[in-house]
């Protein structure tokens, strides 16, 4: 009689700290994959950064491809979780045929979450590098595909629905789609990568105060645009 296959990690045992150890490896891998790329980050380096021994990576992930895929899944799921409350509130506003003010507030709430992730999240820089490398095709296909399926597509669909209702158009309208791209572009300026923007502003970094100023400015500007587009019909 064949023996059942042993899982990669027993819920009650395995390496010390279990899920905490696994998460430390993922955090370290996101940092090193972002800084050095998939080819440039060795499993030995990832283990050292995470403070574990090299066999721990094989125990939890089998190989470097497994570590990379786990990083991509973690980023996609973590970012989706950050957006989920605002997305659910926006869906509720659309469902109950909310007035223009409620629609604009729902759009701005999603915008605010995006700004927080880009400007004030302490881990944003590492995630940004990881995702950017993946998007330009430098790495095994993973993060960008997962983000597109789990976040970008549903989020864009929701934003388009809100914007169409605000402006009295449809989600298929080309002008509506262009307007959404311009609104997203205000934030992308600080994402890929932020260095050029910092030079323009004469800043060395975006600290909490500067991040708050940028967020308030983008939100104010976006509200002005949405209200003007709504008034223009």
N, C-alpha and C positions, 0 to 999 in steps of 0.2 A: 504494500500500500504506500503510495507516494505521500511525502510529507508536505504540508501546506507551505507555500513560499513565505519567507520571513519578510515583513515590510522593511522599507529603508530605515525607518526610525520607529521604535516602539513608543507608544504614547506614555508609558510609565518609566522608560529608561533611556538607554542610548547615551549620547554625549551629554555632558553636564549642561543643565539649563535648557535643554530641548529647543523649544521654539525661539527662545531668546538667542541662543547660539546661531540658529539658522538665520535669524534676522540680522545679526551682526555680520554674518558672511554676505548677505544680500546688500547691506548698506556699504560695506567695504568694496564689494564688486562694482556697484553703481559708480562709486567714486573713481575707482581705478579704470574701469572700462571707459568712463567719460574722459579721464585725463589722458589715457594712453591708447585707447582703442582696444578692440577684442584681441588682436594679435599681440599688442604690446603689454597686455596685463596677464601675467602668468598666474597659475593657480597658487604657486608658492607665495607670490606677492600678495594675492588676495587673502590667503590664510594669515600671513603676517599682519596685514592691515586689520584683520578681524580679531587678531589675538587668539587664533586657534592653530592646531597643527594641520599639516597638509591632508592627512587621511580624512579629516572631518568633512572636507569638501566632497570627497567621493562618497562618504557615508550619507550625506544629505542630498547631493545633486548628481552623483555618478561621474560627471566630467564637466569641463569648462562650458560646453554648450548648454548643459543643464543649468549651470549657474546663471548664464546669460539669459536663458528663457525665464528663469525664476525672477530675475531682475525686471525683465520686461513686463511680466504679469503683475509684479508688485507695484510698479509705477502706474500701470493702467488701472489697477483696482484702487490704489490709494487716491489717485486724482479723481476717479469717478465718485468715490465716497465723499470727497470734499464738495463736489458739485451736486450730489444727489438731493439734499434738502432744498436748494434753490431751484433745481429742475422740477421737483415735485410741486413746489409752490407756483411756479410758472404754468405748469400744466393745469393746476386748479384754476388759475386766473383765466386761462383760455377756455376751459370747460364751462365756467359759469358766466362766460361772456362779459368779463370785467370791463370797466370803462377804460378810457385811454390812460388816465393817470395810473391805474393799477397795472396796466400792460407795460408802461414805461418803467415803473418801479421794479417789476419782475425782470425786465431786460437788464436794468442797472444792477440788480442783485447778482445776476450771473456774471456780469462784467466785473463786479467787485471781487467775486471769488477768484476770477482769472487774474486780476491785478494782485491779489494777496499771494497767489501761488508764484507769480513771476517776481514780485518786488520784495516781499517780506518773509517768504518761507526760507528758513536757514538752509534747507537741503535743495533749494531750487537750482543752484548753480551746477551741482553734480547731476541732477536729473536732466537739466538743459543740455549739458554736454553729451550725456548718454543718448538722449532722444535725437539730438541733432546729428550725431554720427550715424545713427541708424537710418534717419530720414534721407541722408545723402548717399546711402548705399555702401557705407564703409564696413558694416557689420552684418552678421547673420540676420536674416529677416526676422523681426520679432517685435520690438517695442513700437515702431510706427504702425504696424499692422494691427496690433492689439489696441493701441490708442485710437486708431481710426474706427475700429469696430465697436469698442466699448464706450468711447467718449465722444470723439469728434463728430461722427455721423449723427448720433442722437442729439448732441448739443447743437450742432448746426441746424438740424431740422427744427428744433425748438426755437432757436433764435430767429430763424427765418419766419416761423409762424407768428412770433410776437411782433417782429418788424412789419410783416405784411398787415397785421391787424392794426397796428399803430398808424401806418401810412395809407391804409385803405387799398392795398394792392393784393397780390397773391405771392405765394412762396416761389412760384415759377418766374415771376417778373424779373427781367434782367436788371433793371434799375435797383430793385430791392436787394438782389444778390450783390451788386456792386457796392451798395451802401453798407451792407454787412461786412464786406471785405475791408472797407475803409475804417469802419469802427474797430474791427479786430486788429487792423494795422497799427492803430495807436498803441496797442499793447505789445505787438510783435517787435516794435522798435527796440524794446528793452529785453528781448528774448534771444535774438540771433545775431551776434552776441551783443551785449550792452556796451561794449567798449567805445564804439563810435559815439553813442549818445552821451556817455560820460564825458568824452572830450568836448562835445558841443556845450555841455552844461558847466564845464570846468570842475567836475567832481572826480574824486578818486574811487568812490564807491557809493552804493546806495544804502545808507543806514536807515534806521527806523523812521527818523524824522523826514528824511528825503523821500523815502518810500511812501509815507503818508501824504506828503505834498503832491507827489506824482499821481497817487491814487485819486486824491480829491480833485485835482485838475482834470484828469481824464474823465472822471464821473461827471463833473460839471459840464465839460465840453460835450460829452455824449448826450446828456439830458437836453442841452440846448439844441443839438442837431435833431434829436428825436422829436422834440416839440415843434421845431420849425418844419420838419418834414410832415408832421401830422397836420399842422396848420395849412400847409400848401396843398394838402390833399393828394 
